[in-house]
């Protein structure tokens, strides 16, 4: 017969697995979301298994993806199933991704249980998986073709190793770091934060921690070196072309001349970003949402001042470090929603630990905080599901996919298509893509660097045969006589009225952005 503590521990583990598997699976079943970047990488994966090389355009070797796992796992699934269509490989990829996500969650929950101060585990431990899975950015990018599931697994391994100390857990740390390197190109930042943390708050002597860090670095190198060496040999450089293409391509908040009120709105949005909807704009969502989640972030950041607990200090430091990096990105360039997986993980861990440390006789207001947070996350999550389901059905399938199919029927061999959102359009057209900022097009990067031009002016020098433009982009571009004279709208796919008239659509500006496109053709030779 099971003892009470064993029953509680089993119940927590079952609840964790259920939440971390069922909620992402239901999210994907309801929304059907396929993130456009997955289609960029899958076109390369399909080229690989068809013998055309791991590249976007057949005949041109270009390292135009950032995550090794995000391209290799779908390529393996496509090879195993013999499918060059993305549907079955994505399904299998999601099975692997959810499994990694759940594994990372259960490792963290088991770790939290061991840190408990009572023999019977506290049910507040369940706050961690609930907070994590209800962070819609984490769940969405676990099941829409991005790499969040892998990220959570390797972050959990790396954090547990850091907490135990590198003097004894350097092998575990090295494996976690190697996994992070195979998952994301910005992983050196988080690895650096883990290393600094061990030296700032050591569990062994600093000398032992430093030696452990060096050993972990060697282990990480053993894991990552084969991929690093192969890409250097295969592409001529281990650095993805996408890194160079994004450099200097985006304007940050410092370039926009925001008013004080706009700075406050943006500041709250950045501060609460790990917990906010996928694409959050203050004017599109209730202000209280941004304020509440910004408050949660402040609690995490300031918690070490009031709570003398090593786990709280570690998770708070990592949360703050990740967020500072992303805030810098937002100020000087741009940060994208899937960049916020690390602070979401560290934030969920920190809050769960804070709730775990509450005494049973604490003030009722404090005991209500976990409930209030879960309710707020549930509301945000449910509204996001509605938004993303509409985005997928109307915009991705009804607009961008249709643009790609139109181009597939009309673009001739050797003709090039200039555009910004190349995921769906590039995949379904199969055409030669001149994207901005040049993720798969060195010509675009060369034009940007040579002529110091942005999206609107680059076509003057690239002279593409086709362009796919949003209405406001076409209006801005046709002010140039050279563009207006040479390009004619062949077709327009427009579902803006459907977006406008939808009765209940949280975050309406997000689907509206890509609800209409002009398809333009050049009328003479370049």
Helices and strands as residue ranges (DSSP letters): H 4-31, H 36-49, H 68-81, H 86-114, G 123-125, H 126-134, H 136-143, H 148-164, H 166-183, H 187-200, H 206-235, H 241-246, G 253-255, H 260-271, G 273-275, H 287-306, H 310-332, G 337-340, H 341-356, H 364-390, I 391-400, H 401-410, E 416-419, H 422-429, E 432-435, H 442-451, H 455-462, E 466-469, H 471-477, H 481-486, E 487-494, H 496-501, H 508-513, E 516-522
